[in-house]
Amino acid sequence: MMRTIIFLTLLAFMASTVVLVAAAKGNDGTVIFSFMYKGKNKTITEEEFDAETNECPKDDEEKCSYEQKTACYCRPQFFGYNRGSRYFYSPYYNECFEHVNLNRGCNSFDNRRDCRSKCRRGVRPRQKLIKNRN
């Protein structure tokens, strides 16, 4: 009797682990990394970055097209050799996030302002301030 209970408990544990792993993978695909931002957990996945490979030249930053915001959907080169902080655009969250070790290339910016101005959707440009001539 005791062996049966132990066996059933172990079987239930293994089945729940399989279900949990399948749910974690889900439809969102492969998780690149997760982090906390403004007190909420954010997860960056491969499926966010759906630009074609010919639209994302990795060698030449100057060839990235931000006019149609195509380069904003390129997958940044995470975990590179650059040791400084850079910013990338997440199409899913429509926000720019800071990341250390982000290499230069398409969808990689020196500061958050450049990232937002080139990639963020639904943001109206600010009026330019005119200095008082008096």
N, C-alpha and C positions, 0 to 999 in steps of 0.2 A: 504494500500500500504506500509506504513512504517513498519507494523508488518511483512509483507512478506519479506522485505529486511533484517530486523533484524534476522528473522528465518533462512533465507538462509545463511546469514553471519555466524551465530552460527553453522549451519549444516556443512558448508565448513570448519570451524575451527575444529570441532570435527573429521571430516573425515581426515583432514590433520594430526591431532594428532595421529590417529590410524595408518596411513601410516608411520609417523615418528617413532613411537615406534616399528613397525614391521621391519623397515629398520635398526634401531639401534640394534635390537636383531640379525637380519640377520642370516647367516649361521655360523657365528663364535661362536655361542652358548653363554653360560653364561659368562659374564664378571666378573673376580675376582676383578681387580682394574686397574686403568689407572694412568699414571704418565708421567712427562716430562723427556726426556733423550737427552742430546745434542741438545736442542731446538726443539725436535720433540715429539709429543704425542705418547706414547706406550700404548697398551692395552694388558693385560694378560688375556687369556680365559681358561676355563676348558679343551677345546679340544686339547690344546697344549700338555698336559700331558697324554699320552695314554698308559702308561705302565700298566700291569696287577697288581692287588692288591697283589698277591703273590710275585711279583718282588720288592715290595716296603715295606719292614718291617719298621714299624713306631717306634717300640720300640728299635731296635738294629741297630745303625748306621754302625756297623762293617759288617753286613750282606748285605749291599748294594753292588751291582755288578757294578763296573765301567770299568771292562775289556772289555766288549762288549758295554759299554755305556748305558746299560739298565737302571740304576738308574738315569741317566740324564733325562729320560722321566717320572720320578715319580713326582707327584704333591707335592711340598713342603708344609709344614705345616705353612701356612701364619697365621698371627694374633695370635701367640701363647703367651706364658708367658715370653719368652726371651726378654729382653729389649735392647740388643745390636744389632748392625748391622751385618748382615750376607749376603751372596751372594747365588743366585740361578741361574740355567741355564734355559733360554727360548729356547725351540726347534724351535719355529717359527722365532725368530730373530737371532738364532745362536749366542747368546751373554749372558754374565753373568751380572746380575743386583743386586744392593744393595737393601736390604729391612730391615727395622727395625721390630722387633717382629717376626722374622722368627725362628721357633723352629729347633732344631737339628733333623737330620734324612737324608733320601736319598734326594739328590739334594739340599743340604744345606751346605755351605762352610764358613770357617772362613775368607777367603780372595779371591779376584778376581783371583789371580794367580792359586790357586788350582782348582777353578771352571773351568777356561779356559783350564788348562792342562788335566783335566779329561773328560770334556764334549764337548768342542767346536770342530766342524767339520772343516776340511780343513785347519788346522793350522799345519805348519811344525815345528818340534821341533828345537829349537835353538842349534847352536853349542856351546859346552862348551868352555869357555875361558881357555886357558892354560897360566899359569903365566910365565913370562919371567924368565928364570933361570940364567941370566947373573948377 
